[in-house]
């Protein structure tokens, strides 16, 4: 893959997801990401399963190097300062005030390196009545109004992956790259701040726009109703998803595929507005029909009629789809001690070159000697 951020050095002092996700995204684009971790324990996500190399940790820490430093120690602080002096970006996701206690506050690091892009990720922001509240994925989803759009009122429980954590990392990387572009013009670094609450509120923009403009409070079925989205069980117990949207040709194709060409003579389904108003009746009708054939049979029939659909895969199936194989979505590498590492590649290609090269997530302190040796070779570096 084209390493578009080659030559950019990132010091990431992140834990769990938001900070590490930001660092990973920058590393995926070719930045040299050095993960600074606490000695012995490292990023707490390491210990969630399988010692200090959990799948949780592996997910967000590829394409990085690891060094262990206790920045409260004078010797390790000197090494940390040398890394900062030569860095382009620093990323942390501590609660407000913690970075300052660790000697990694913005003012101190800016004095060491005026060109530094300093990225601070928080739960609720650096100031305000909620600034010091603990924030995790579900908390941010709930506070932003997004969780209300996911919870099924008939079976109210939290579902799905850590959307707020991952998206906050994306927004942080987006801010960092904007600051790097500006620094190329001005030579001055910026402080980039993003909170989980801000990230998820922005991601929930559609719901807020409906509220602002037409006084509509959206619920979990609002968007699927308007987009005419369905999940339907097939004869073999597998599921399929349809997204019918607005073009009438999709509905005519569906009517042909299910062998009900007179479907639209029923006033409940004759128009887009009627189908939105009567989606529950459509769910019942289609639910009965789709149980008569297997998922593969339905996929073939729907594709023949150009109806937007896809099998509702689980993770063991999705990457085996012929299109996923064609796009080379999976890549792998071998870690010298931890063995085979498989992952999903970055989705971004440059000039047709896919991101197939990957560095496995580092073990704790794996690059201590390498990084320290590099610092010693710099004549103006602080002696480690």
C-alpha positions as a Python dict, from the first residue, in 0.01 Angstrom:
ca = {
    (1, 'X'): (0, 0, 0),
    (2, 'X'): (109, 358, -62),
    (3, 'X'): (231, 486, 275),
    (4, 'X'): (80, 833, 247),
    (5, 'X'): (179, 919, 606),
    (6, 'X'): (531, 778, 578),
    (7, 'X'): (772, 998, 772),
    (8, 'X'): (507, 1102, 1025),
    (9, 'X'): (591, 992, 1380),
    (10, 'X'): (304, 939, 1623),
    (11, 'X'): (344, 889, 1996),
    (12, 'X'): (29, 721, 2124),
    (13, 'X'): (-33, 694, 2496),
    (14, 'X'): (-374, 535, 2455),
    (15, 'X'): (-570, 265, 2635),
    (16, 'X'): (-872, 52, 2549),
    (17, 'X'): (-1022, 176, 2218),
    (18, 'X'): (-1053, 548, 2138),
    (19, 'X'): (-684, 645, 2151),
    (20, 'X'): (-553, 315, 2012),
    (21, 'X'): (-809, 327, 1728),
    (22, 'X'): (-683, 672, 1631),
    (23, 'X'): (-324, 549, 1637),
    (24, 'X'): (-411, 240, 1434),
    (25, 'X'): (-578, 446, 1161),
    (26, 'X'): (-271, 665, 1132),
    (27, 'X'): (-48, 357, 1131),
    (28, 'X'): (-258, 197, 860),
    (29, 'X'): (-170, 496, 640),
    (30, 'X'): (201, 453, 700),
    (31, 'X'): (277, 663, 1008),
    (32, 'X'): (537, 530, 1252),
    (33, 'X'): (319, 482, 1561),
    (34, 'X'): (503, 427, 1890),
    (35, 'X'): (269, 306, 2164),
    (36, 'X'): (388, 417, 2509),
    (37, 'X'): (268, 175, 2775),
    (38, 'X'): (302, 125, 3148),
    (39, 'X'): (566, -133, 3246),
    (40, 'X'): (445, -485, 3334),
    (41, 'X'): (75, -426, 3260),
    (42, 'X'): (60, -204, 2952),
    (43, 'X'): (-268, -109, 2790),
    (44, 'X'): (-538, -264, 3017),
    (45, 'X'): (-708, -403, 2706),
    (46, 'X'): (-417, -646, 2674),
    (47, 'X'): (-534, -849, 2974),
    (48, 'X'): (-898, -896, 2875),
    (49, 'X'): (-820, -1247, 2745),
    (50, 'X'): (-517, -1468, 2669),
    (51, 'X'): (-259, -1305, 2894),
    (52, 'X'): (-132, -973, 2761),
    (53, 'X'): (-231, -1028, 2396),
    (54, 'X'): (-610, -1038, 2398),
    (55, 'X'): (-812, -1021, 2075),
    (56, 'X'): (-961, -698, 2215),
    (57, 'X'): (-613, -545, 2224),
    (58, 'X'): (-511, -691, 1889),
    (59, 'X'): (-810, -531, 1715),
    (60, 'X'): (-687, -174, 1761),
    (61, 'X'): (-308, -205, 1782),
    (62, 'X'): (-170, -332, 1453),
    (63, 'X'): (94, -130, 1267),
    (64, 'X'): (256, -2, 1587),
    (65, 'X'): (569, -39, 1795),
    (66, 'X'): (558, -68, 2176),
    (67, 'X'): (783, 86, 2438),
    (68, 'X'): (728, 65, 2815),
    (69, 'X'): (787, 386, 3009),
    (70, 'X'): (690, 512, 3353),
    (71, 'X'): (685, 885, 3287),
    (72, 'X'): (685, 952, 3662),
    (73, 'X'): (1044, 819, 3664),
    (74, 'X'): (1315, 1075, 3575),
    (75, 'X'): (1501, 836, 3345),
    (76, 'X'): (1189, 725, 3160),
    (77, 'X'): (1063, 1085, 3143),
    (78, 'X'): (1386, 1174, 2964),
    (79, 'X'): (1322, 903, 2704),
    (80, 'X'): (961, 1015, 2667),
    (81, 'X'): (1071, 1376, 2617),
    (82, 'X'): (1317, 1271, 2349),
    (83, 'X'): (1038, 1088, 2166),
    (84, 'X'): (812, 1395, 2187),
    (85, 'X'): (1085, 1630, 2067),
    (86, 'X'): (1109, 1431, 1744),
    (87, 'X'): (738, 1354, 1699),
    (88, 'X'): (471, 1496, 1473),
    (89, 'X'): (165, 1379, 1669),
    (90, 'X'): (85, 1284, 2028),
    (91, 'X'): (-240, 1101, 2110),
    (92, 'X'): (-390, 1035, 2454),
    (93, 'X'): (-735, 940, 2582),
    (94, 'X'): (-699, 1002, 2954),
    (95, 'X'): (-961, 1167, 3171),
    (96, 'X'): (-905, 1544, 3194),
    (97, 'X'): (-609, 1623, 3420),
    (98, 'X'): (-443, 1280, 3405),
    (99, 'X'): (-204, 1371, 3124),
    (100, 'X'): (-78, 1667, 3326),
    (101, 'X'): (-11, 1441, 3626),
    (102, 'X'): (187, 1206, 3399),
    (103, 'X'): (396, 1490, 3257),
    (104, 'X'): (219, 1467, 2923),
    (105, 'X'): (-1, 1776, 2933),
    (106, 'X'): (-37, 1991, 2624),
    (107, 'X'): (155, 2291, 2754),
    (108, 'X'): (455, 2087, 2863),
    (109, 'X'): (476, 1889, 2539),
    (110, 'X'): (421, 2202, 2329),
    (111, 'X'): (725, 2360, 2499),
    (112, 'X'): (930, 2057, 2396),
    (113, 'X'): (802, 2063, 2037),
    (114, 'X'): (607, 2365, 1903),
    (115, 'X'): (525, 2175, 1582),
    (116, 'X'): (354, 1892, 1770),
    (117, 'X'): (-7, 1807, 1686),
    (118, 'X'): (-149, 1723, 2031),
    (119, 'X'): (-463, 1507, 2026),
    (120, 'X'): (-667, 1476, 2347),
    (121, 'X'): (-963, 1236, 2347),
    (122, 'X'): (-1211, 1240, 2635),
    (123, 'X'): (-1551, 1109, 2728),
    (124, 'X'): (-1743, 1432, 2782),
    (125, 'X'): (-1491, 1705, 2698),
    (126, 'X'): (-1218, 1881, 2894),
    (127, 'X'): (-1449, 2121, 3076),
    (128, 'X'): (-1808, 2140, 3194),
    (129, 'X'): (-2028, 1968, 3456),
    (130, 'X'): (-1970, 1619, 3314),
    (131, 'X'): (-1601, 1653, 3228),
    (132, 'X'): (-1482, 1417, 3501),
    (133, 'X'): (-1751, 1152, 3466),
    (134, 'X'): (-1634, 807, 3356),
    (135, 'X'): (-1733, 739, 2996),
    (136, 'X'): (-1747, 413, 2808),
    (137, 'X'): (-1908, 315, 2481),
    (138, 'X'): (-2263, 253, 2607),
    (139, 'X'): (-2257, 571, 2816),
    (140, 'X'): (-2162, 782, 2514),
    (141, 'X'): (-2419, 611, 2292),
    (142, 'X'): (-2690, 679, 2550),
    (143, 'X'): (-2592, 1042, 2619),
    (144, 'X'): (-2585, 1126, 2247),
    (145, 'X'): (-2935, 995, 2176),
    (146, 'X'): (-2796, 720, 1955),
    (147, 'X'): (-2863, 421, 2181),
    (148, 'X'): (-3233, 511, 2176),
    (149, 'X'): (-3228, 432, 1802),
    (150, 'X'): (-3078, 85, 1855),
    (151, 'X'): (-3265, -64, 2148),
    (152, 'X'): (-3560, -280, 2049),
    (153, 'X'): (-3851, -170, 2270),
    (154, 'X'): (-3991, -526, 2263),
    (155, 'X'): (-3661, -664, 2397),
    (156, 'X'): (-3473, -372, 2554),
    (157, 'X'): (-3105, -457, 2585),
    (158, 'X'): (-2778, -312, 2459),
    (159, 'X'): (-2676, -466, 2126),
    (160, 'X'): (-2389, -451, 1882),
    (161, 'X'): (-2022, -353, 1887),
    (162, 'X'): (-1843, -58, 2048),
    (163, 'X'): (-1961, 201, 1796),
    (164, 'X'): (-1892, 512, 2005),
    (165, 'X'): (-1539, 404, 2093),
    (166, 'X'): (-1443, 321, 1736),
    (167, 'X'): (-1606, 628, 1582),
    (168, 'X'): (-1439, 859, 1830),
    (169, 'X'): (-1106, 714, 1718),
    (170, 'X'): (-1203, 783, 1356),
    (171, 'X'): (-1298, 1143, 1432),
    (172, 'X'): (-973, 1192, 1623),
    (173, 'X'): (-766, 1065, 1329),
    (174, 'X'): (-968, 1292, 1098),
    (175, 'X'): (-884, 1590, 1319),
    (176, 'X'): (-517, 1495, 1341),
    (177, 'X'): (-481, 1473, 964),
    (178, 'X'): (-651, 1811, 921),
    (179, 'X'): (-404, 1962, 1170),
    (180, 'X'): (-111, 1801, 989),
    (181, 'X'): (-224, 1951, 659),
    (182, 'X'): (-250, 2296, 816),
    (183, 'X'): (89, 2256, 983),
    (184, 'X'): (235, 2198, 638),
    (185, 'X'): (132, 2554, 556),
    (186, 'X'): (199, 2728, 888),
    (187, 'X'): (468, 2521, 1057),
    (188, 'X'): (268, 2536, 1382),
    (189, 'X'): (102, 2245, 1557),
    (190, 'X'): (-255, 2243, 1682),
    (191, 'X'): (-431, 2093, 1980),
    (192, 'X'): (-699, 1853, 1854),
    (193, 'X'): (-978, 1777, 2100),
    (194, 'X'): (-1265, 1534, 2055),
    (195, 'X'): (-1496, 1372, 2307),
    (196, 'X'): (-1706, 1061, 2273),
    (197, 'X'): (-2018, 1270, 2335),
    (198, 'X'): (-1930, 1510, 2052),
    (199, 'X'): (-1837, 1230, 1814),
    (200, 'X'): (-2157, 1033, 1870),
    (201, 'X'): (-2376, 1342, 1858),
    (202, 'X'): (-2230, 1428, 1519),
    (203, 'X'): (-2269, 1070, 1400),
    (204, 'X'): (-2633, 1095, 1506),
    (205, 'X'): (-2677, 1400, 1284),
    (206, 'X'): (-2971, 1260, 1086),
    (207, 'X'): (-3186, 1226, 1398),
    (208, 'X'): (-3103, 1577, 1517),
    (209, 'X'): (-3172, 1726, 1174),
    (210, 'X'): (-3517, 1568, 1172),
    (211, 'X'): (-3579, 1711, 1519),
    (212, 'X'): (-3450, 2059, 1431),
    (213, 'X'): (-3623, 2092, 1096),
    (214, 'X'): (-3956, 1906, 1135),
    (215, 'X'): (-3984, 1849, 1513),
    (216, 'X'): (-3966, 1470, 1467),
    (217, 'X'): (-3813, 1256, 1742),
    (218, 'X'): (-3689, 946, 1565),
    (219, 'X'): (-3712, 600, 1719),
    (220, 'X'): (-3554, 263, 1641),
    (221, 'X'): (-3794, 193, 1354),
    (222, 'X'): (-3797, 541, 1197),
    (223, 'X'): (-3510, 505, 953),
    (224, 'X'): (-3578, 138, 858),
    (225, 'X'): (-3939, 231, 786),
    (226, 'X'): (-3850, 520, 555),
    (227, 'X'): (-3573, 323, 383),
    (228, 'X'): (-3796, 15, 366),
    (229, 'X'): (-3534, -217, 514),
    (230, 'X'): (-3611, -578, 605),
    (231, 'X'): (-3444, -884, 753),
    (232, 'X'): (-3620, -1209, 666),
    (233, 'X'): (-3572, -1571, 769),
    (234, 'X'): (-3541, -1828, 491),
    (235, 'X'): (-3635, -2196, 473),
    (236, 'X'): (-3289, -2312, 586),
    (237, 'X'): (-3295, -2093, 899),
    (238, 'X'): (-3056, -1842, 742),
    (239, 'X'): (-3144, -1474, 705),
    (240, 'X'): (-3141, -1223, 423),
    (241, 'X'): (-3155, -841, 423),
    (242, 'X'): (-3341, -616, 179),
    (243, 'X'): (-3310, -240, 138),
    (244, 'X'): (-3588, -131, -95),
    (245, 'X'): (-3546, 248, -68),
    (246, 'X'): (-3765, 452, -304),
    (247, 'X'): (-3727, 346, -672),
    (248, 'X'): (-4039, 162, -786),
    (249, 'X'): (-3829, -72, -1002),
    (250, 'X'): (-3695, -239, -688),
    (251, 'X'): (-4044, -316, -567),
    (252, 'X'): (-4152, -445, -906),
    (253, 'X'): (-3846, -669, -908),
    (254, 'X'): (-3933, -798, -560),
    (255, 'X'): (-4292, -867, -668),
    (256, 'X'): (-4157, -1069, -961),
    (257, 'X'): (-3907, -1258, -743),
    (258, 'X'): (-4174, -1362, -492),
    (259, 'X'): (-4418, -1441, -777),
    (260, 'X'): (-4676, -1189, -660),
    (261, 'X'): (-4697, -946, -957),
    (262, 'X'): (-5028, -808, -829),
    (263, 'X'): (-4880, -703, -497),
    (264, 'X'): (-4944, -335, -571),
    (265, 'X'): (-5313, -379, -633),
    (266, 'X'): (-5340, -392, -255),
    (267, 'X'): (-5390, -30, -147),
    (268, 'X'): (-5167, -89, 157),
    (269, 'X'): (-4867, -145, -70),
    (270, 'X'): (-4955, 58, -380),
    (271, 'X'): (-4731, 358, -306),
    (272, 'X'): (-4412, 436, -117),
    (273, 'X'): (-4608, 628, 146),
    (274, 'X'): (-4850, 338, 188),
    (275, 'X'): (-4567, 88, 227),
    (276, 'X'): (-4407, 303, 495),
    (277, 'X'): (-4736, 331, 681),
    (278, 'X'): (-4801, -44, 653),
    (279, 'X'): (-4453, -184, 702),
    (280, 'X'): (-4568, -424, 974),
    (281, 'X'): (-4813, -583, 730),
    (282, 'X'): (-4535, -610, 471),
    (283, 'X'): (-4306, -773, 725),
    (284, 'X'): (-4573, -1038, 793),
    (285, 'X'): (-4638, -1096, 421),
    (286, 'X'): (-4271, -1119, 324),
    (287, 'X'): (-4191, -1324, 632),
    (288, 'X'): (-4431, -1598, 523),
    (289, 'X'): (-4305, -1594, 163),
    (290, 'X'): (-3932, -1607, 240),
    (291, 'X'): (-3968, -1915, 460),
    (292, 'X'): (-4055, -2114, 148),
    (293, 'X'): (-3706, -2109, -10),
    (294, 'X'): (-3346, -2126, 107),
    (295, 'X'): (-3128, -1820, 136),
    (296, 'X'): (-2920, -1914, -168),
    (297, 'X'): (-3237, -1955, -374),
    (298, 'X'): (-3364, -1614, -267),
    (299, 'X'): (-3031, -1447, -339),
    (300, 'X'): (-3035, -1586, -693),
    (301, 'X'): (-3396, -1483, -756),
    (302, 'X'): (-3348, -1132, -615),
    (303, 'X'): (-3023, -1071, -801),
    (304, 'X'): (-3192, -1177, -1126),
    (305, 'X'): (-3444, -896, -1066),
    (306, 'X'): (-3180, -640, -952),
    (307, 'X'): (-3331, -614, -603),
    (308, 'X'): (-3090, -468, -338),
    (309, 'X'): (-3017, -758, -104),
    (310, 'X'): (-2744, -945, 79),
    (311, 'X'): (-2721, -1254, 295),
    (312, 'X'): (-2719, -1154, 661),
    (313, 'X'): (-2379, -1310, 728),
    (314, 'X'): (-2216, -1374, 1061),
    (315, 'X'): (-1841, -1314, 1098),
    (316, 'X'): (-1755, -1673, 1002),
    (317, 'X'): (-1927, -1623, 664),
    (318, 'X'): (-1880, -1263, 556),
    (319, 'X'): (-1518, -1280, 444),
    (320, 'X'): (-1583, -1596, 237),
    (321, 'X'): (-1825, -1417, 6),
    (322, 'X'): (-1679, -1412, -349),
    (323, 'X'): (-1677, -1032, -356),
    (324, 'X'): (-1496, -1012, -22),
    (325, 'X'): (-1239, -1262, -153),
    (326, 'X'): (-1201, -1063, -475),
    (327, 'X'): (-1137, -742, -279),
    (328, 'X'): (-876, -918, -62),
    (329, 'X'): (-1038, -789, 254),
    (330, 'X'): (-830, -1014, 478),
    (331, 'X'): (-458, -993, 526),
    (332, 'X'): (-213, -1156, 761),
    (333, 'X'): (136, -1157, 901),
    (334, 'X'): (336, -1370, 1143),
    (335, 'X'): (450, -1227, 1475),
    (336, 'X'): (788, -1372, 1581),
    (337, 'X'): (654, -1496, 1916),
    (338, 'X'): (273, -1475, 1898),
    (339, 'X'): (234, -1652, 1564),
    (340, 'X'): (-20, -1591, 1290),
    (341, 'X'): (-208, -1261, 1299),
    (342, 'X'): (-508, -1225, 1068),
    (343, 'X'): (-702, -904, 1026),
    (344, 'X'): (-926, -705, 794),
    (345, 'X'): (-721, -464, 586),
    (346, 'X'): (-770, -89, 571),
    (347, 'X'): (-1059, -14, 333),
    (348, 'X'): (-869, 270, 164),
    (349, 'X'): (-670, 207, -155),
    (350, 'X'): (-440, 454, -329),
    (351, 'X'): (-388, 434, -705),
    (352, 'X'): (-541, 88, -703),
    (353, 'X'): (-296, -47, -443),
    (354, 'X'): (-466, -227, -155),
    (355, 'X'): (-338, -218, 203),
    (356, 'X'): (-221, -579, 224),
    (357, 'X'): (97, -523, 429),
    (358, 'X'): (41, -528, 802),
    (359, 'X'): (257, -533, 1114),
    (360, 'X'): (111, -755, 1389),
    (361, 'X'): (24, -585, 1719),
    (362, 'X'): (334, -562, 1937),
    (363, 'X'): (389, -751, 2257),
    (364, 'X'): (439, -534, 2564),
    (365, 'X'): (767, -344, 2533),
    (366, 'X'): (862, -540, 2220),
    (367, 'X'): (1053, -247, 2072),
    (368, 'X'): (1214, -108, 2388),
    (369, 'X'): (1572, -170, 2274),
    (370, 'X'): (1508, -69, 1913),
    (371, 'X'): (1349, 264, 2002),
    (372, 'X'): (1600, 350, 2274),
    (373, 'X'): (1891, 267, 2043),
    (374, 'X'): (1749, 496, 1775),
    (375, 'X'): (1727, 780, 2028),
    (376, 'X'): (2090, 733, 2130),
    (377, 'X'): (2199, 782, 1770),
    (378, 'X'): (2042, 1128, 1759),
    (379, 'X'): (2308, 1380, 1865),
    (380, 'X'): (2053, 1619, 2017),
    (381, 'X'): (1834, 1354, 2180),
    (382, 'X'): (1797, 1322, 2553),
    (383, 'X'): (2011, 1037, 2681),
    (384, 'X'): (1794, 743, 2783),
}
